[in-house]
Amino acid sequence: MSSELLAPLDLAFWHLESPDHPLHLGALARFGPPPASPGHDPVDVLALLARRAAAVPRLRMRVRDVLIPVGGAAWSADPDFDVCRHVREITLPGVDFPAETVRLAAELMERPVARGLPPWEIYLLSGAPDGSFAVLVKLHHALADGMRAVAIGAGIFDEIAAGRRPAGRSRPVPPRSWLPGPGRLLDLARDRIGDLGRAVEVGASVVGSSVVRAGRLEGGPATVFAADSSGTRRIATATLPLDGVHRIRRTTGGTANDVLLALVAGALRRWFDGRGLSLPDTDPRALVPVSRRRPGAPPGPGNSLSGYLLDLPVTEPSPDVRLAAVRDAMDRNKAAGPCRGAGAVALLADQLPPLAHRFGAPLASGAARLLFDLLVTQVPLPRSALSLGGAPLRALFPMAPLARGQSLAVAMSPYGGEVHVGLVADGAAVPDVDALAAALTVELDLLDPGAATARTSCPARPS
């Protein structure tokens, strides 16, 4: 793969990072014991991970500065690529293996990935008495958004790896003329004018929203969720039954994502109460990322994101009214589209020259708290059953990056009849993030009493 300039949003993510504030996303995958039978040889999972990761061309690329455009950077093949620098094994005590994997994942997520190497890491976490294991994947946000991360990470699974092309071979790119024809030039000019018009609209929305929120920060939700980066991370996980989410959706209308967003709002309300805090005067605002990729299209290189802003109805006491409020607000967001409003702030990255990203990053890094209080995102996974070395995937908890000045990010992935929730928090600001994770299950029971009945009839599987 030849050199490839970083897209504007990727470049922004690359420069927004600092040593005390890493900007990578991740996932903690849990696998059951590999099959044991007379004809089945034990699989060296570490060697398997290394071999499959090395076969993903994008994972052999590092970021290097370029002379043109000024301030730009490009992906280029690492001439000294060594997969052993990126894939490691850590053996944990098996007393409470699931809890130990979450604790260690938080510690590993605190550490930035090396910027002089391809910016990713994979850890095999072993030591469970029954032979089960976990895998922690870290990818810099410049390397991938959620959908691209799934596409990259899926290459380690048996089902995807079996049908993948060998490393070093890729689909040929048809040649393009260096100078587009007159018709194409006209099309490009029209697109550019449209982009600039949308950028002006988004910029005005961002400024207006920031001014309004700046006036309410004192004593508002941002004083709870915003925090100077402590450099530490706490992680908690939760597992929710997907059939319960769909029962609620069928009864109330809307989407499964509406239900999950309402559960987050209710859990935050319960968390406020458990902390002995007064409810905020205004509801906390969530950024809900939206992929700009076409449905069904394979994820291309780089980030392709926009977002919706959603006021989570934490001050509303009724779970049903909270869900209705979320559904109505998300319907309005979808009607406007992902390229309108202050939530589409990521689109502004396309309009800035590379030099602005390089030198403007320190100024822009703290701007997120003026727009939203926390991130809530859903990361889709393949619907088919997945395995690694024959060991079945039991759960995959996604982990979103924290914006600078913020203390909480929530990511959710449906898989295998469950919704796996990963909560990433600043360790100093939200040391009790596990209480927030537990509150999600309580809120689901309030909206779907059948879920509580189902759990009492069969033992719950811990997260």
C-alpha positions as CSV (number, residue, x, y, z in Angstrom):
1,M,0.0,0.0,0.0
2,S,1.5,3.3,-1.0
3,S,1.4,6.5,0.9
4,E,-2.0,8.0,1.5
5,L,-2.7,11.4,3.0
6,L,-4.7,11.5,6.2
7,A,-8.2,12.7,5.6
8,P,-9.0,16.0,7.4
9,L,-10.9,14.4,10.3
10,D,-8.2,11.8,10.8
11,L,-5.6,14.6,10.9
12,A,-7.7,16.4,13.5
13,F,-7.8,13.3,15.7
14,W,-4.1,12.8,15.3
15,H,-3.2,16.3,16.5
16,L,-5.9,16.5,19.2
17,E,-4.1,13.8,21.2
18,S,-1.5,14.7,23.9
19,P,0.6,12.4,26.2
20,D,-1.8,12.9,29.1
21,H,-4.9,12.6,26.9
22,P,-4.8,9.6,24.6
23,L,-7.3,9.5,21.7
24,H,-7.8,5.8,20.9
25,L,-10.9,3.6,20.9
26,G,-11.0,0.0,21.8
27,A,-12.9,-3.2,22.6
28,L,-12.7,-5.9,25.2
29,A,-13.7,-9.2,23.7
30,R,-14.4,-12.3,25.9
31,F,-14.1,-15.8,24.5
32,G,-15.2,-19.1,25.9
33,P,-12.9,-22.0,26.3
34,P,-11.6,-23.4,23.0
35,P,-13.1,-26.8,22.0
36,A,-11.6,-29.8,23.6
37,S,-11.8,-33.1,21.7
38,P,-9.4,-36.0,20.9
39,G,-8.9,-34.7,17.3
40,H,-8.5,-31.0,18.2
41,D,-5.0,-29.7,18.8
42,P,-4.7,-26.7,21.2
43,V,-4.4,-23.4,19.3
44,D,-1.6,-20.9,20.1
45,V,-3.9,-17.9,20.4
46,L,-1.1,-15.4,20.7
47,A,0.6,-16.6,17.5
48,L,-2.8,-16.7,15.7
49,L,-3.6,-13.1,16.7
50,A,-0.1,-11.9,15.6
51,R,-0.4,-13.7,12.2
52,R,-3.9,-12.4,11.5
53,A,-3.2,-8.8,12.6
54,A,0.0,-8.7,10.4
55,A,-2.2,-9.8,7.4
56,V,-4.3,-6.6,7.7
57,P,-2.6,-4.1,5.4
58,R,-3.9,-1.0,7.3
59,L,-2.3,-2.3,10.5
60,R,1.2,-2.2,8.9
61,M,0.9,1.6,8.2
62,R,2.3,4.4,10.4
63,V,1.8,8.2,10.2
64,R,4.6,10.4,9.0
65,D,4.7,14.1,8.3
66,V,4.8,15.4,4.7
67,L,6.1,18.6,3.1
68,I,3.1,19.1,0.9
69,P,0.5,20.0,1.9
70,V,2.1,22.0,4.6
71,G,1.1,20.6,8.0
72,G,-0.2,17.4,6.5
73,A,0.6,13.8,7.3
74,A,0.3,10.5,5.4
75,W,-0.1,6.8,6.0
76,S,2.9,4.9,4.8
77,A,4.2,1.4,5.2
78,D,6.4,0.9,8.3
79,P,9.6,-0.5,6.8
80,D,10.6,-2.0,10.2
81,F,7.1,-3.5,11.0
82,D,7.3,-6.1,13.7
83,V,4.0,-7.5,14.9
84,C,5.5,-8.5,18.2
85,R,5.7,-4.8,19.1
86,H,1.9,-4.7,18.9
87,V,0.6,-8.1,20.1
88,R,1.3,-9.2,23.6
89,E,0.0,-11.6,26.2
90,I,-0.7,-10.8,29.9
91,T,-1.5,-13.6,32.3
92,L,-4.0,-12.7,35.0
93,P,-4.8,-14.3,38.3
94,G,-7.9,-16.5,37.8
95,V,-9.7,-15.7,41.0
96,D,-12.2,-13.3,39.3
97,F,-11.1,-13.4,35.7
98,P,-13.9,-11.2,34.2
99,A,-13.3,-8.4,36.9
100,E,-9.5,-8.6,36.4
101,T,-9.8,-8.2,32.6
102,V,-11.9,-5.0,33.1
103,R,-9.4,-3.6,35.7
104,L,-6.4,-4.3,33.4
105,A,-8.3,-2.9,30.4
106,A,-8.7,0.4,32.2
107,E,-5.0,0.5,33.0
108,L,-4.0,-0.3,29.4
109,M,-6.4,2.2,28.0
110,E,-4.7,5.0,29.9
111,R,-1.5,4.6,27.9
112,P,-1.2,6.3,24.5
113,V,-0.2,4.1,21.6
114,A,3.3,4.7,20.2
115,R,3.1,7.5,17.5
116,G,6.2,6.4,15.7
117,L,4.8,3.0,15.0
118,P,1.5,1.8,13.4
119,P,-0.9,3.2,16.1
120,W,-2.6,0.1,17.5
121,E,-2.1,-2.6,20.1
122,I,-3.7,-6.0,20.9
123,Y,-3.4,-7.7,24.3
124,L,-4.3,-11.4,24.9
125,L,-5.5,-11.7,28.5
126,S,-5.2,-15.3,29.7
127,G,-5.2,-17.1,33.1
128,A,-8.9,-18.2,33.5
129,P,-9.1,-21.6,35.1
130,D,-11.5,-22.9,32.5
131,G,-9.3,-21.9,29.6
132,S,-11.5,-18.9,28.5
133,F,-9.6,-15.7,27.6
134,A,-10.1,-12.1,26.6
135,V,-8.6,-9.9,23.9
136,L,-8.2,-6.1,24.3
137,V,-7.9,-4.1,21.0
138,K,-6.7,-0.5,20.9
139,L,-6.8,1.6,17.7
140,H,-6.0,5.3,17.4
141,H,-9.0,7.3,16.4
142,A,-7.0,8.6,13.4
143,L,-6.9,5.0,12.2
144,A,-10.5,4.2,12.4
145,D,-14.0,5.2,13.5
146,G,-16.4,2.7,15.0
147,M,-17.4,1.0,11.8
148,R,-13.9,0.9,10.4
149,A,-12.6,-0.4,13.7
150,V,-15.1,-3.3,13.4
151,A,-13.9,-4.0,9.9
152,I,-10.3,-4.0,11.0
153,G,-10.8,-6.0,14.2
154,A,-13.1,-8.5,12.5
155,G,-10.0,-9.7,10.6
156,I,-8.9,-11.6,13.7
157,F,-12.0,-13.8,13.8
158,D,-12.0,-17.3,12.2
159,E,-15.0,-16.6,10.0
160,I,-13.6,-13.4,8.5
161,A,-10.0,-14.4,8.3
162,A,-10.8,-17.5,6.3
163,G,-12.2,-15.5,3.4
164,R,-9.6,-12.7,3.5
165,R,-7.1,-12.0,0.7
166,P,-3.5,-12.7,1.5
167,A,-1.4,-9.8,2.9
168,G,0.1,-7.5,0.3
169,R,-2.7,-8.1,-2.2
170,S,-5.5,-5.6,-2.6
171,R,-8.1,-4.8,-5.2
172,P,-6.6,-2.8,-8.0
173,V,-7.5,0.8,-8.2
174,P,-8.5,2.0,-11.7
175,P,-6.2,4.7,-13.0
176,R,-7.4,8.2,-12.9
177,S,-6.4,11.2,-15.0
178,W,-4.3,13.7,-13.1
179,L,-6.4,16.5,-14.5
180,P,-10.2,16.1,-14.5
181,G,-12.2,17.0,-17.5
182,P,-14.4,20.1,-17.8
183,G,-17.5,18.3,-16.7
184,R,-15.8,16.8,-13.7
185,L,-14.4,20.2,-12.8
186,L,-17.9,21.7,-12.8
187,D,-19.2,18.8,-10.6
188,L,-16.3,19.4,-8.2
189,A,-17.0,23.1,-8.0
190,R,-20.7,22.5,-7.3
191,D,-19.8,20.0,-4.6
192,R,-17.3,22.4,-3.1
193,I,-19.8,25.2,-3.0
194,G,-22.3,22.9,-1.3
195,D,-19.7,21.8,1.2
196,L,-18.8,25.4,2.0
197,G,-22.5,26.3,2.4
198,R,-23.1,23.4,4.8
199,A,-19.9,24.3,6.7
200,V,-21.1,27.9,7.2
201,E,-24.4,26.6,8.5
202,V,-22.8,24.1,10.8
203,G,-20.3,26.7,12.0
204,A,-23.1,29.1,12.9
205,S,-24.9,26.4,14.7
206,V,-21.7,25.4,16.6
207,V,-21.1,29.0,17.7
208,G,-24.7,29.6,18.7
209,S,-24.9,26.4,20.7
210,S,-21.6,27.1,22.4
211,V,-22.6,30.6,23.4
212,V,-25.9,29.3,24.9
213,R,-24.2,26.5,26.8
214,A,-21.4,28.7,28.0
215,G,-24.0,30.7,29.8
216,R,-25.4,27.7,31.7
217,L,-22.2,25.8,32.6
218,E,-22.0,27.1,36.1
219,G,-24.0,24.7,38.2
220,G,-25.2,22.8,35.1
221,P,-24.5,19.2,34.1
222,A,-21.1,20.1,32.7
223,T,-19.8,20.8,36.2
224,V,-20.5,17.1,36.9
225,F,-19.3,15.5,33.7
226,A,-16.5,17.9,32.7
227,A,-13.1,17.4,34.3
228,D,-9.5,18.2,33.7
229,S,-7.9,15.1,32.4
230,S,-6.3,13.1,35.3
231,G,-4.6,10.7,32.9
232,T,-6.4,7.8,34.6
233,R,-9.3,5.6,33.3
234,R,-12.0,3.5,35.0
235,I,-14.0,1.1,32.9
236,A,-17.2,-0.7,33.7
237,T,-19.3,-3.1,31.6
238,A,-23.0,-4.1,31.5
239,T,-24.9,-6.8,29.6
240,L,-28.5,-6.2,28.7
241,P,-30.9,-8.7,27.0
242,L,-31.6,-7.6,23.5
243,D,-35.1,-9.3,23.5
244,G,-36.1,-6.9,26.3
245,V,-34.9,-3.9,24.3
246,H,-36.9,-5.1,21.3
247,R,-40.0,-5.7,23.4
248,I,-39.9,-2.1,24.6
249,R,-39.4,-0.9,21.0
250,R,-42.3,-2.9,19.7
251,T,-44.6,-1.5,22.5
252,T,-43.5,2.1,22.3
253,G,-42.4,2.6,18.8
254,G,-39.1,4.2,17.7
255,T,-35.8,2.3,17.4
256,A,-33.8,0.0,19.6
257,N,-31.2,2.8,19.8
258,D,-33.9,5.2,21.2
259,V,-34.5,2.6,24.0
260,L,-30.8,2.4,24.8
261,L,-30.4,6.2,24.9
262,A,-33.4,6.4,27.3
263,L,-31.8,3.7,29.5
264,V,-28.6,5.8,29.7
265,A,-30.7,8.9,30.7
266,G,-32.5,6.9,33.4
267,A,-29.2,5.4,34.6
268,L,-27.6,8.8,34.9
269,R,-30.6,10.0,36.9
270,R,-30.2,7.1,39.3
271,W,-26.5,7.7,39.5
272,F,-27.1,11.3,40.5
273,D,-29.3,10.1,43.2
274,G,-26.9,7.5,44.4
275,R,-24.1,10.1,44.7
276,G,-26.4,12.3,46.7
277,L,-26.3,15.0,44.0
278,S,-29.1,17.3,43.2
279,L,-30.4,16.9,39.7
280,P,-28.9,19.5,37.2
281,D,-31.0,22.5,36.3
282,T,-30.7,21.5,32.6
283,D,-30.4,18.1,31.1
284,P,-27.0,16.8,30.1
285,R,-26.3,16.8,26.4
286,A,-25.0,13.8,24.6
287,L,-23.2,13.6,21.3
288,V,-24.5,10.6,19.3
289,P,-22.1,9.9,16.5
290,V,-23.6,9.1,13.1
291,S,-21.7,7.3,10.3
292,R,-21.7,9.1,7.0
293,R,-20.9,5.8,5.2
294,R,-23.6,4.5,2.8
295,P,-25.6,1.6,4.1
296,G,-24.2,-1.7,2.9
297,A,-21.0,-0.1,1.5
298,P,-17.7,-1.5,2.8
299,P,-16.0,0.8,5.3
300,G,-13.4,2.9,3.4
301,P,-10.2,4.2,4.9
302,G,-10.3,6.9,7.6
303,N,-13.1,8.4,9.6
304,S,-16.5,9.3,8.1
305,L,-18.5,10.8,11.0
306,S,-21.1,13.3,11.9
307,G,-23.3,13.5,15.0
308,Y,-26.6,14.4,16.6
309,L,-26.9,16.4,19.8
310,L,-29.4,15.0,22.2
311,D,-30.5,16.4,25.6
312,L,-30.8,13.3,27.8
313,P,-34.0,13.8,29.9
314,V,-32.4,13.1,33.2
315,T,-34.7,15.6,35.0
316,E,-37.8,13.7,33.9
317,P,-38.9,11.2,36.7
318,S,-41.0,9.0,34.5
319,P,-39.2,6.2,32.5
320,D,-41.9,6.2,29.8
321,V,-41.9,9.9,29.4
322,R,-38.1,9.8,29.1
323,L,-38.3,7.3,26.3
324,A,-40.9,9.4,24.5
325,A,-38.8,12.5,24.8
326,V,-35.7,10.7,23.4
327,R,-37.7,9.2,20.5
328,D,-39.1,12.6,19.6
329,A,-35.8,14.3,19.8
330,M,-34.0,11.6,17.7
331,D,-36.8,11.8,15.1
332,R,-36.2,15.5,14.8
333,N,-32.5,14.9,14.4
334,K,-33.0,12.3,11.7
335,A,-35.4,14.6,9.8
336,A,-32.8,17.4,9.8
337,G,-30.1,14.9,8.7
338,P,-26.5,14.3,9.9
339,C,-25.1,17.2,8.0
340,R,-27.1,19.9,9.8
341,G,-26.8,21.6,13.2
342,A,-24.1,21.8,15.8
343,G,-23.8,18.1,16.2
344,A,-22.2,17.9,12.7
345,V,-19.1,19.8,14.0
346,A,-16.9,17.0,12.6
347,L,-17.8,18.2,9.1
348,L,-15.9,21.4,9.8
349,A,-12.6,19.4,9.7
350,D,-13.0,19.0,6.0
351,Q,-12.9,22.8,5.5
352,L,-9.7,23.5,7.4
353,P,-6.2,23.3,5.8
354,P,-3.7,20.8,7.4
355,L,-1.7,23.6,9.0
356,A,-4.8,24.7,10.9
357,H,-5.3,21.2,12.3
358,R,-1.6,21.1,13.4
359,F,-1.5,24.4,15.2
360,G,-5.2,24.8,16.1
361,A,-5.5,21.5,17.9
362,P,-4.4,22.9,21.4
363,L,-7.1,25.6,21.1
364,A,-9.8,23.3,19.8
365,S,-9.1,20.4,22.2
366,G,-11.2,21.8,25.0
367,A,-14.1,23.0,22.9
368,A,-16.0,19.7,23.2
369,R,-17.3,20.6,26.7
370,L,-19.0,23.7,25.2
371,L,-21.1,21.5,22.9
372,F,-21.8,18.3,24.8
373,D,-21.4,16.7,28.2
374,L,-20.8,13.0,27.2
375,L,-20.6,10.7,24.3
376,V,-23.1,7.9,23.7
377,T,-22.5,5.7,20.7
378,Q,-23.6,2.4,19.2
379,V,-21.1,0.2,17.4
380,P,-22.7,-2.5,15.1
381,L,-21.2,-6.0,15.0
382,P,-21.6,-8.8,12.5
383,R,-24.8,-10.8,13.3
384,S,-23.2,-14.2,12.7
385,A,-21.5,-16.1,15.5
386,L,-17.8,-15.4,15.7
387,S,-14.8,-17.3,17.1
388,L,-11.1,-17.1,17.5
389,G,-9.1,-20.3,17.2
390,G,-12.3,-22.2,17.6
391,A,-13.1,-20.4,20.9
392,P,-16.6,-18.8,20.7
393,L,-16.9,-15.0,21.2
394,R,-19.1,-14.6,24.2
395,A,-19.2,-10.8,24.5
396,L,-17.6,-7.7,23.0
397,F,-17.6,-4.4,25.0
398,P,-16.7,-1.4,22.9
399,M,-14.8,1.5,24.4
400,A,-15.1,5.0,23.1
401,P,-12.5,7.7,23.6
402,L,-13.0,10.6,26.0
403,A,-13.1,14.1,24.6
404,R,-10.7,16.5,26.4
405,G,-12.4,18.0,29.5
406,Q,-15.0,15.3,29.7
407,S,-15.3,12.4,32.0
408,L,-17.7,9.8,30.6
409,A,-18.2,8.0,27.3
410,V,-20.8,5.2,26.7
411,A,-20.5,2.7,23.9
412,M,-22.9,-0.2,23.1
413,S,-22.8,-3.2,20.8
414,P,-25.6,-5.8,20.2
415,Y,-24.3,-9.3,19.7
416,G,-25.5,-12.8,20.4
417,G,-28.9,-11.8,21.7
418,E,-27.4,-9.3,24.2
419,V,-26.3,-5.6,24.2
420,H,-22.8,-5.2,25.6
421,V,-22.1,-1.8,27.1
422,G,-18.7,-0.4,27.8
423,L,-18.4,2.7,29.9
424,V,-15.1,4.6,29.9
425,A,-14.6,7.3,32.6
426,D,-11.9,9.5,33.9
427,G,-10.7,7.7,37.0
428,A,-10.6,10.7,39.2
429,A,-13.9,12.3,38.1
430,V,-16.0,9.2,38.0
431,P,-14.4,6.5,40.2
432,D,-17.9,4.9,40.7
433,V,-18.6,4.2,37.0
434,D,-19.6,0.6,38.0
435,A,-22.6,2.0,39.8
436,L,-23.7,3.7,36.6
437,A,-23.3,0.4,34.7
438,A,-25.5,-1.4,37.3
439,A,-28.2,1.3,37.0
440,L,-28.7,0.4,33.3
441,T,-30.1,-3.0,34.2
442,V,-32.4,-1.4,36.8
443,E,-33.7,1.0,34.2
444,L,-34.4,-1.8,31.7
445,D,-36.5,-3.5,34.3
446,L,-38.6,-0.4,34.8
447,L,-39.4,-0.2,31.1
448,D,-39.7,-4.0,30.6
449,P,-40.8,-5.9,33.7
450,G,-40.6,-9.1,31.7
451,A,-36.8,-8.8,31.6
452,A,-36.6,-8.9,35.4
453,T,-38.8,-12.0,35.5
454,A,-36.6,-13.7,32.9
455,R,-33.5,-13.1,35.0
456,T,-35.1,-14.6,38.2
457,S,-35.9,-17.8,36.3
458,C,-32.3,-18.4,35.2
459,P,-28.9,-17.4,36.6
460,A,-27.5,-14.1,35.3
461,R,-24.2,-14.2,33.5
462,P,-21.9,-11.6,35.0
463,S,-20.4,-8.9,32.7
